[in-house]
Amino acid sequence: MKATINCFLPFSRLEETIQTVKELRASALVDTIYLLASPITNVCIPGCELISVEKMQSTQAMRAIAEHSDKAYTLVYTKRTALRLGMFALERMVQVMEMTQAGMVYADHYQQMNGVQKPAPVIDYQPGSLRDDFDFGSVLLFNANTFKEAIKDTEEEYQYAGLYDLRLKTSQKSRLVYINEYLYTEVESDKRKSGEKQFDYVDPKNRQVQIEMEQACTEHLKAIGGYLYPNFCPVDFSSHTFEYEASVIIPVRNRIRTIKDAVCSALNQQTTFPFNVIVIDNHSTDGTCEALRELSSDKRLIHVIPERDDLGIGGCWNVGIHHEKCGKFAVQLDSDDVYKDEHTLQIMVNAFYEQNCAMVIGTYMMTDFNMNEIAPGIIDHKEWTPDNGRNNALRINGLGAPRAFYTPILREINVPNTSYGEDYALGLRISHDYQIGRVYDVVYLCRRWEGNSDAALPVEKVNRNNLYKDRLRTWELEQRILQQKTTLENFQQEIEQLFQKQTLSWELAKENYRTLEQYKKQKRDLSKWIGKTLIEAGAFLNPKRILSATAQTDTASVHSRPCFLCQKNRPQEQEFLSYKNYQILVNPYPVFKHHFTIADKEHRPQSIAGYFDDMIEFTDIMREYFLMYNGPECGASAPDHAHFQACTKEEYMAGISYDLSNDCTDLIDDDQLQINYVCAPASLINVQADSKETMSKTFHLIYDILSADSNGKEPMMNILAWYGSECTKDFLGDNYEDELETATRYPYKCCIFLRSKHRPDCYFAKGNEQILISPAIAEMNGIFPIVREEDMEKLTSEKVYDIYQEISISKEKLQEITERIKAAL
């Protein structure tokens, strides 16, 4: 049997490591075994090689594993205790891997604890299985190529989230397949009960870990279309009237030991508004009902016994919120717990108005039955941020307590009729549209005792609970991805509608686009072979562009004029579409038949370093368009305001065809990336990538190399970027599908024109020698709008070639830069 597996395991105690190595060596499939150990480890185990890593879970460790994965499969063992493999376990995992073409497989197993072996089944992985503590077991078998592709997409260097980030990226590329067969035995060293483990992720000592996990999850959501930007629906608190401002909702069944404490802590609240306490007694049989009757002298207490006998905690909540006496805000109190003091209810209700939110979540403290603080202490969920909380909610297993809701919205949604995860389901559902407010002062005491429903659950119940929450996440993700797809389709239509509206109703735009059309009919073709280089260019008269062509872009001139891209300074007739932090505008002084400016909503300097990823995102959502960027010192007429431009692909961009030149040289060509460069007529680098991540990583590497020679300024460049084919479906007709297929391998593309100066000498010449050419992205792509009629005859093919050579970096400099790029990649 051919050896096809490289194995990687953390070095621990010598005896246990030797035992694990012995188990792995028993399989003929195993080739090299690598021990991941700290740099100070000095150990020699026959048949093993040592790899130095700082942390097993780090990106550094994942890169080291990828570098040494020269066989078909990569096995990662994550525990430091001894492993015992079942009969033909690895053979079975490889068999399933080949049958399913999975990126990773994992399996049920046994755990040995205190000398006792017990089953440790796991669950199916699904898109919503985003918890960083998802239990795969300790034996993970990867397709080595998928593993290496995933690590190539990793830009961040995580100390704690490396393995988590890698499995998320693996799930983007291939399936993670669960084998529901018991294939091995691991020694379990964590002997805590389930109820003691569930708060690990909020333990303050794990804060840095959580920051990294959130970052990795957020990037994953962006990659799969499941990320939500911080745009929220406002809440109108005056839309409904209520007799009570708030109701404390307490579902209960058989809590004779705690129910009085809970109800009294609610009735003792001091508020500036009327409130009541609605207890839904789900047919208690232990005296809870009688205890509630003893408190019934307080008329604010409403004791409800449902007619139905099929209600979980969520169903009891529905009874409470639909009660005629329910207040404007419904505030949670579990029958085991109490409010911290008499101010909790006022604080929670105030938060709704202060933060304009549909749900508020407070901070609680873990206590024993007698309300003495116990570990991990205060649970504040400060990982929740207003901008990213609803995205991070897909990673964590709970949102906090107490939870309070704006009743009209809760009545529209209703609560799932379950006794586990109903609160989490509501948090996901509400946060999809509305802001969730947070209270970071302790307002709630969560009592842990042997009677808690989650104190010590069997593994089967834990798995059922986790499977349910994973499904909730999957449903939420599916909704997000579908909505984003629909939104983008509508967005394309809205862009076209904006153009049609502006060119019909805005007289300035209407006249200038009509005039442009007439001028383009008289376009001069300047295409010509000059030596071994093909010039592809055309010139047309466009005097409306004279302000742009002659604009003074020095700092003093820019600061002396109002910014024409700021909304307050734009013509009243100029409308826009909003997308994230941008406004899409019809350019009233066009060079192209459909010419848009995409401006930052804020007045920030023109820069590509922090905006390139946005530019590539625009190519993804505007797939029928070219996206264009002019650097602040090489063509941007508004160097003080960040912006892109866009035009439809019906425009012919000669820059795309520069690779026809004999001066075109291939630099990189692999499954993820293709780079070539051209020295003539202009100096440029062509980049084609398989993903936004690859494109981003490659561009920023190139940018850093260019920046080393730019004395702290942005390197002089113009950029053209697009998605898929460079031609529209209408342009290609029946050939569109074939052309699109060839573009599928590297759908993300950009041309980077490298400049040495802004304007050519002919711009500053006197008399008949002067030609007012101020090259920007249009000119670099062979489109020359001429602002003076007398310059039309002066611009020849030879002059175009000379201008390109003059304003571009030299052939020698380009070759030096590309050598550095090749070395860095």
Disulfide bonds with the S-S distance in Angstrom:
none
